[in-house]
Amino acid sequence: MYRGLLGILSLAAAAPTASFGQASPLQCSSPNRQIEVTVRTVEKGGEAALVYSVRFAGQPILADSRLGIDPLDQPPLGPDVKIVKSQPGSGVETYNLPHGKTSTVKHPYHSLSVECEERRGLGRRLRVEFRVFDDGIGFRYHVPPQPALRELWLERELTEFHFAREGAAWPLILRDFRTSYEDDYVSLPLSGIKREALVALPFLAEVPGRAWVAITEAHLENYPGMYLMRTGTGALTMTARLAPRPDRPDVVAVRETPFASPWRVVQISREPAKLIESNIVTSLNPPSKIADVSWIRAGKTSWTWWSGDLAKKVDFKPGMNTPTLKHYIDFSASAGLEYALIDEGWSTNNAKGQGDLRQIKPEIDLPGILAHARSKGVKVWLWAHWEAVDRHMEEVFAMFEKWGVAGVKIDFMDRDDQWMVNFYYRAAEAAARRKLMLDFHGAYKPTGMSRTWPNVLTFEGGMGLEYIKWSARVTAAHNTVLPFTRLLAGPFDYTPGGMNNVRPADFAPRFVEPWVPHTRAHQTALYVILESALQMLCDYPGAYEGQKEMEFIRAVPAAWDETRGVAGAPGEYAVLARRKGANWYLGAITNNSPREVRVPLSFLGAGEYQATIYADAPDAAENPKNTTVSRQVVRKDGTLTWKLAPAGGAAAVIRPASGR
C-alpha cells in the first residue's frame, strides 16, 4: 500500500480503497488514532514471513508477531508469502443487548484486509482481516476456496503475540485441554511462565509504562478454543495453541473452504480498570439470530445445591425432595427473585452423565413443584448434564417448554474442541426455538455468543464460590483478579451471596453450610463486581432472613445499561460502577490487606443524588459479618471514601434525589 493511502486510512473517515503490491508496511489506526497496527513481510532465511505489530500512544506494545496457519500434510501457510492486495475500510458496530455490561453499543472501528499468496510451491492464498477499535484490535484468518485447500485439515495456527517488553502477567495455567477453566490465576513475570505451560484465555499482561493488554478470542464457532503457550521463538512470545479433536489429536479443526477463523482479540488500555469497559468481544460477534427477545429476562435465583442438605426451622427433612424445592421457591418469591434453580438430582440423569432427563425421580413431584412456582410468580431453571441433553435434545427441550421451564443449566462439558464448541451452538439454537434460556456451567470461557444467541445468559469457565466447600482457594485476592481476567471475556456464573462470613485465619472448608473467607460487605459488593445475567443467591434461604444487606441484594440488577471501571489492580483491589436506568450501583473489594479506596463520582449526572452505602463495620476485621448502612447526599464533583477491612468490601446504590 502506498504511503499516501496510509495517511487516508488513519483518518476517522477512511474510504475503502484497494492497492496491489507492497511498497511499504501496511498500517491501520483506531478512530482515536491511539492504537496502530502494522502488517508486513519480514525476510529471514530466504523466506518472507507475514507479521503484525501493535503500538499504543506511539509506543510499541506487540513487536513483530507471526501470522499463519499450518494445514496437515502441507507446508505452513504464512512463513513465505507476498502481499498481493490490501483493502482499508471503516465501520460502526451498533446494537442493543438484552443483558450484559451495557444495553446499547456504538463501537466504531477502522479495518484492513490483507491478502497474501505463497511465493513458491502451491501458490496457496490466505487473507487476514483486522479491525482496530479504540479499545483494542481483532484479527482473523480467511481461507478462500482454492485447488490445494478445498477441505482444510488444520494442525495448528502460527499466531503469535510478541510482547514489546518484559512485564507482569496473570496466567491461568491448565493441566491440559480437557478442563473447566477452574483454577488459580498466578502472578508471574512474562518470561517466568514455564515454556510449554498451557495458558487459558483471557490472558492479562502489563507492558510497563505503556499499557495493559488482555488477549482473548471472539466468535468461537465451528472451531476449537484457543490457548497460549510461551514457546522457543522468544522469551516474551506467546503462541496460539488450539484444542485438539478427541478422535484425531494431530488435528484441531476440519473445515471446508471458504471459512473464517474466530477473531483473535487484543484489548488495550492505559489502566487495568478501563479494560473492564470494553465491548470488543460482543462487537466481534454476529447480530442476534432471535428476532423477539422479550422472553429473555436477566434475573436472580435461589439455588438448592451450595448450602448442602440444609434448612432450619422447617418441618421436613431437607434434601433433593419436593418440600425442600418448594421451600426455595417460597424464598425466591418472598425475596423478589425472578427464578429458582433446581440443581442435580431431580431426574435420573446424574453428574456422570448417566440416566435420563425424561425420567423424574419418584421423590420429586415436578409437576406440583412447577405449579407451585407459577402460583408464586417464580420461574424455574433445571440442571442437566450435557450428555443427557445431547442424547435427547429436541425431545427434552420440547418437554421443558411444555412444562413451562424458563431455562436449563447445562453442566460438565469441560472441553472446547471443535465438536464441543458446536454443541454449544446446537444447544443455543434448539433452546431458542423452545424459548428456553441457558447457563453453560462446567464450561469454557465466553466468546461473545450471547450477542448472537441472547438466550445464553451466563457461563462458568472459572473458579467460583463453590470451591470453598472443599478448599481454601477462592480467596479475596482471587476475587480481585477476576475483573481483570476472566470477566473480560463475558458473564461469569460465580454464584455469590455467602452469608456465613469468617476471618480468613478461621476459615475451613465445609460441604454443608459453608463458611466464606470474605466479609459480608465483600460478598455484597460482588453483585456489582461480577457480571452475570443469571445471578445467584447461593446460600440457604434462612441465611438471608432479617439481614440488612438483602435490601441491596433485592434491588441490584442482573443486567446493566452502562459499566465503568473506576480503579483497581489485579490481585489487590477492584472498584466498579454500573448503571441501570437513572440509578448507579458501586462495588469495591480488596484482598486480605485492609485498604482505603476513594471513588470519584464524575460518572454521575448533574444535580444531587442519595447514596445508600453498605460497608465494612469498624470491627469487620474481627467480626466479618458486621456491616454499616449509611446514607449521604452526593454530587458528580464529590468522592466517596471507604475503609475496607481485610478481605473486605463496600457496595452502594446511588439514586437521583427526590424531585428530579
N, C-alpha and C positions, 0 to 999 in steps of 0.2 A: 504494500500500500504506500502511496506517495505521501511525503511529509505534509503537503498542503491538505490532503484529505484527513490526515490525523488531527489537524487543527480543527476541522469541521466536526470530527467525531467527538472531540472533548467538549463541545458546546452542548447546552441543555437541549437544543432542538436539532440534534444531528439528523440529517436526511439520509435515508437508505441509499447507498451507492456501492457499486462493485468495482473491484480492481483485480487485475490478473498479474501474476508475478509477485516478487517481493524485493522492493528496492531498499527497504529498511524494516526494523521491527514494527509490528502492528500494536496499536495501543487503543485502549478503551477506558474512559474515565466515568466515574459516577456522576449523577446530576449535580451534586455539590462540589465535584472536582477534588474531593479529598482522597478517594480511592482510585488507583490507576493500575490496570492490568496490562502487561506487555507480553506478547506472544511472538516467538521467533524460532528459527532453527539454529542449532549450535553445532559447528563442525568439530568432530572429535573422532580420531582413529579411522578416518576415511568415511565416516557416516555423518549425517545431518539430523540430529535428534530434535524433535519438537518439544519445546519447553515453554513454560509461562512463569511470570514473576509478578509480585504484587507490592505496590507502595501505598503508604498511608500518610497523608500530610507531608508528602515529599520524601518520606523515609522508607527504606526497604523493610518489608515485613516478611515476605517469602522471596527467597532468591530463586534462581533458575531451577525449576522443578519439572521433571519429565512428565510427558503425556503419552498415552498409547494403550493398546490392548495386545493381548497375546493369545491368538487362536491356537487350539490344539492341533498338533501336527503341521503347523505352518510357522514361518518366522514371525516374530513380533511385528506389529504394525504401529510405527511411531518413531523408532530409533533411526530410520534413514528415509526421510521424506522431503519433498519440496512443497511449499505452499503455492497452490495454483490459483486460488481465488479467495477473496475476503469480502464480507458484507457487513457494514455497520448498520446500526438501527437504534431505535428507542421505543419505549412503550410505557404504559402505566397499568399495573395490576390493581383494579378497583373491584371490590367485592364486599359482601356482608357475610358475617359468620353468626350462626345462631348460638354459638358458645365458644369460649376461648378467652385469650387475654385482651382482646379488643373485639368490638362488634362491627366496625366499619374500617376497611383498609383501603388506602390510596397510596400505592407504592410505585413510584417512577423508577425507571432504570434505563441505562444505555446498554446496547448489546453489540456483540461482534461474533460473526460466524467465520470460521477459518477452515477452508477445505484443503486437504493435503493429498498427495499421491506419492507412492513409493518411487524412489529414483531409479530403481532397477528391479529385476525379478518379475513378480506377478503384476506389478502396476496397480496394486490394490489402493482403494481410496478410503479416507476417513475424514469426517467433519467434526470439529469441536465448536460448540456453541457456548458463548459466555454471556452472562447478564451481570451487570455491575450496578448495584443499588448503593444508596448512601450508607447502609449498614452492613455491607458485605458483598460477596460475589457468589455466583453459582455457575458451574460449567458442567456440560455433559457431552458424551460421545454420540454421534450419529453414524451408523454404518449403513451406507446405501446399498441397494441391490447391485451385485456385480458377479461376473462368472466365477471368480475364485472364492466368493463368500455368499453363496445362496442361502446356506444354513451355517450359522456360526456356532461352533462348539468352543466356548471360551474357557481358557485355562486360568487366566488371571488378568488383572489390569496392571498397567505400569505406572499408574497415577502416583505422583509424589507431592509432598508438602515439605519443602526445604526451608526451615526457619532461618531468618537472616542473622540471628544472634542467639546465644545461649540465654535461657531464662527458666523460670519456674514453670512446672506443668502439673496437672492434676489428672493423671490417667486412671481409668477403671480397667484393671488388668484381669482378664478372664482366663480360666484354665484351658478352654477350647471353644469351638464354635457351637457347642450344644449346651448352652446355659440360658438362664433367665435374666442375665444382667444384674443379678442381685449380689453385689459385692461392695467392698470398701474402695472409695477413692483414696489415693495416696498422693502426697506432695513430694515431687522429686525435681531436680534439675532435668531439663530435657535430655541431656546426654546421659543422665543416670538411669533412664529407663533401659532395662536389660534388652539387648538385642534378641529378636525373635519373640519377645513377650507380646501377647495378643491384647491390644488395647481397644476397648469398645468406644463407640461414639455416643454422645458428643465428647470431644477431647478439647480441654482448655489449656492454653499456654500463654505466658506473658512474653512479649518481646520488650525487654526493659527499656523504659524511657520513650517507647514509641506507641505501643498498642497492646490490647488484649485480643486474643484470637481464639475462636472456637470452631472446630471442624466437625461437621456432621453431614447428613445427606437428606435429600428431599425427593418426593415422588418415587419411592421404592415400590416398584410394581413389576411382576414377572421377571425378577432379577434377584440375586442374593444380596443379603445385607453386607455392608462394608465395615471393615475394621482397619486398624492401623498397626504397623509394626516398624520399629526402628531397625533398619537393615544396614548392610555393609556399604551402602552408597554414600553415607556421610553421618557424622556424629549427630547432626541436627536435622536429619531427614526422616520423616515418617512416610512409609509406603503403604498403599492400599493393599488390603487382603480381603478376599471375598469368601463368604461361607460356601463350602463345597457341597455338591449334591450327595445325599446319603448313598445312592446307588453307584455313583461314579466319583470317588474322591479326587480324581485327577481333572474333573470338570466342575466349573462353578455355574455355568449357565448354557442353555441351548436355546437359540433364538433364530427365527427366520429373518432375513433382511427384507426390507429396511427395518431398523429398530433404533431406539434411543435408550441410552443408559439412564439410571437415576441421576439427579443433579448432585454433584459434589459441592458442598456448601462451606464457605469460609466467612464466618461472622467476625466483624472487626469493630472495635470501639476503643476510645482512649481510656475509659473507665470500665471495670468489670460489670458494675451495676447496669450500665446502659445496654449491655448485651441482652439483658432480660426483656427490653422493649421491642426487640426485633421481631418482625413478622415474615422474615425471609423464607422460612420453611414452608409456611402455608402459601405464600405468594408463588412458590415454585411448584405448586400442585395444580392439577386441572380444576376447573369450576365444579360446583356441586352437580351431581347426577340425580339429585332428588328435587323435583320441582316444588312440591309442597312440603315445607319443613315445619309446619305449625304443630305437628305432633311430637316434635323433638324438643324435649324440655330438660335443661340442666336443673339439677336439684341436689338435695342432701338426703342421706339414707341412714337408717339404723342397720345394724349388722349383727347377725347371730353368732358369728364364729370367734371373734377376737377374745372376748372375755371368758371363753370356755363355757362349760355347763354350769352357769351361774345365774341365779336370780334370787333376790332376797325379799322377804315379807310377802311370799306368794303361797298359794295353797296347792301347788303342783310341783312335781319333780322336774327341774329344768333339764333340758336336753333337746335333741332334734325330734320334737314332737309337737302336736297341734297346740296345746296350751302355751308352750314357750313361744311359738311363732306368732300366735295371736297377741301375746304379751308385748312382743317387739312392735307389732303393728299398732297396738294401742299407744305405745310410746311415740312412734312416728306421728300419729295423729295429734297427740297432746303437745308435742314439741314443734308442730308446724312443719314437719319434714314431708317432702313430696313422696318419698319412697321407703320401702322396707326390702332389704336384700336377704333372701333365704339362701344360705350357702350349702356346701356339700352335705349330702345325707338325706335329701328329700326323695330321691329316686334310687333305684338300684345301681345307677352309674356312680362310680367312686373315684377317688383321687388317683387311681392307677389306670383309669380309662375303661375299666371293666363295667359291665352292666348295661342298662338300657334306660334312656331318658323317658321312654314311653311307659315305664313301669314304676308307679309310685309306691313307696314303702307303706305297709299297712298302718303304721303308727302315725302317718301323715294324712290328714283329711284335707288334701289340697283344694278341692272344690269349696269346702267350707271355709278354709283359710282365705281364699281369694274373694269369696263372697263377703267375709268379714272385713277385708281390706277395702272393698268397694263401699261398704256401708260407712266406713270411717274416712273416705276420701283419700285413701293411700293407695298408691300403685306399687306393684310387686315386681322385683327382679329375681330371677332364678339362676343359680350356679350350674355350670355344665363343664365337664371335661371335653376338650376339643375332639378327642377321638369319637366320643359318643355323638357329638354334633355332626362330625363328618360322616358317620355311618348312616344317619337318617336325617340329613339336614333339612330337606324340603318338608318331610313329614313332621319332624319335631317343631320347626318354626311355624308351620300351619297350625299345629296343635296349640302352641303357645299363644298364637294370635286368637284362636277360638276361646281360650281360657281368659283372655284379657291381660296377659302378662305384658309388662312395659318394656322389659329388657332382659338380656342374658349376659351373665359374667362368664366368659369362656376362658378356661384355665389350662395351664401346663403345656403350652406349645414348646417353650424352651429351645427354640431354634429359629433361624431366619434364612435357611437355604431357599432356593428359588421356588420349590414346591410349597413350602410352608408360607412364604410371602403370598403366594397365590391363594392359599387357603383363607387368609385374612380378607382378601378382596371378594372371594366367593361368598364368605360368610356375611360380609357387609352388604353385598348386593341382595342376597337371599333374605336377609333380615329386613332390609329396607322395603322389600315387596310386601312384607307382613307387618310393617310399621312397628318393628322391634328395634330398640336401641341396644348397643353393645358396649361392654367393658372387656378389653383384652387383658387378662391377668396372666402371669407366667409368660410374659410377652417380651419381644424386643422393643427397643425404643421407638417412639412415634416418629414418623417422617412426613407428617402433614396430610395424611389421608383423610382426616376429619373435615378438610375443606371439600373434598370430592364426595365423601360419604359421611355427612354430618351426623348420621345416626350412630357413629362411633364416638362415644363420649370421652373415653379415657383409656389409658394404657398403664400397666405396671412398668416393667422394664427398669427396675431399680430396687434398691434395698429400702423397704418401707418399715413402718412401725411394727409389723407382725414379727420381725426378727427379735424384738426384745422378749418375746415369750420363751425363747430358748438360748438367747445370747445377750451380750452387753454391747453389741456392735452399733446400734442406732443411737449414737451419741449426739449431744448438742452440736459438736463440731461437724459431724456428718450432715446434720440438717443444714448447717450454714454453707456447706459445699454445694448442695443440690440446686439452689437457684442459678448458680454459675456453670453448671454442668448438665445434669440430666434434664432439668426443666427447660433448658434452651431448645430441646427437641420438641417439646409439647407437653400436654397434660400428663399428670402422674397420679396413679391410684395408690397413694402412700398410706391412706387410712389413718388420719389424725384423730385426736379427741380423747387421748388417755387422761383420765381424771385422778388416778391413784399415784400422784406425783411424790417422788422421794429424792433425796440428795443423791448425786452420782456415787458418793462414797458408800451409801447404804444400799445401792441397787443390787438386786439379784434377779435372774430370770425366773418367771413363774408362768406356767402354762394356763392356769386358771386365775382370774382376777389379777392380771399382770400389773407390775409396777412400771412406772415411766421415769427415766432419769433426767427429766426436764421439769422446769417449774410449770405451774398451771398457766401462767401468763405466756410462757413459751409455746405450749400446746394450743392456746387460744390464738396466738399470732400466726400459727401455721395455716389457719383458714384463709389468710391473706397471702402468706409466703408461697403456698403451694397452689398451683393451678390444676383443677380437675372439675369437669362438668358433672361428674357424679362424685360428690364429696361425702365422706363418711363421718358418722359419729360412732367411733369404733367400740366404745365401752358399753357396759350393760346399762339398761335404762335407769336403774336406781342410782347409778353414779352421777347422773346429771340432775337428779331431783333436788330442788332448792338451791342450786349453785348459781351465783350471780353472773357467772360467765355465760350462762345459757341465753341471757338477753342478747349478747353479741353473736353467739353461735346461731341463734334463730334468725337473726337479721342478715348475717353476712351472705352475699350471693354466691352462686357457684359458676356464674358466667359474668363477664365484665365488658364494659364499654371502652375502657382505657386502662393501660398499665404503665406505671412509672417505676423505674429502678432508681431509688433515691440514693443509696450508699451501700457499701459493703466490701468485703474481701473474702474470698473463698477460704473456708476453714476457720474464720474469725467471727464475722457477723454479717447480717443482711437486713436491709430496710427497704420495703416496697410500699407503694401506694397504688390502689386500684379504685377505679370509679365505676359506679353503676347509677345511671341517671344523674341526679344532682348530688348524690352522696359519695364521699370518699371513705375508703377503708384503708387503714395503715397497719402494717405488721413489722415488728422488729424482733430479731432473735440473736443471741450471742452463743459462743462456745462455752467452755467451762470457766472462762475468765469473766469476772464482773466487768461491766463496761458502761460508760455514759455515751449515749448517742444523741445527736442533735438532728432534728428533722425539719429542714426548711419547708415552708408551706407555699412556695411560689407556684405550685400547680393549681391552687385554688383560684376561683374567680373573684370578682370584686365583691365587696361587702363583708358582712360578719357571718361567721359560722359558729355552730355549737359543737364542740368536741367532747365526746364521752370516751374516757380512757381507762383501759384495763391494764394495770401494770403490776410488776412485782412489788409486793409489800416490802417495807424496810427490813423485815426479818425473813425474807424469802430464801436467803442462802441456807438458813437452818430449817425453815418451815416452807418448803417449796409449793404447798397448796395455797399459801396465803397471797392474795392479790388485793389491790386497792382499786376502787372505782371513783374517778373524779370527773368533773365537768368544768370546762372553761370556754370562754369566747375567744375565737382566733380569727386572724385575717391572713391574707396571702403574703404580707410582709413580715409575718411572725415566724417563730420557731418553737417547736416542741422539744423539750429536753427530758430524756428518760434515763434513769439509772437502772440498768439491767443486772439482776443477780447472776451468779454462776449458773450456766445452763438456762438462763432466763430469757425474758422477752417482754413485749408490750404490744397491745393492739388498741386501735381506736376507730371509731366511726365519727366522721365529721359531716354534719348536715347543715344546710343553709339555715340561718337564724329565721325565726318566725316572721312572717310578713313579706318574705321575698317571693 
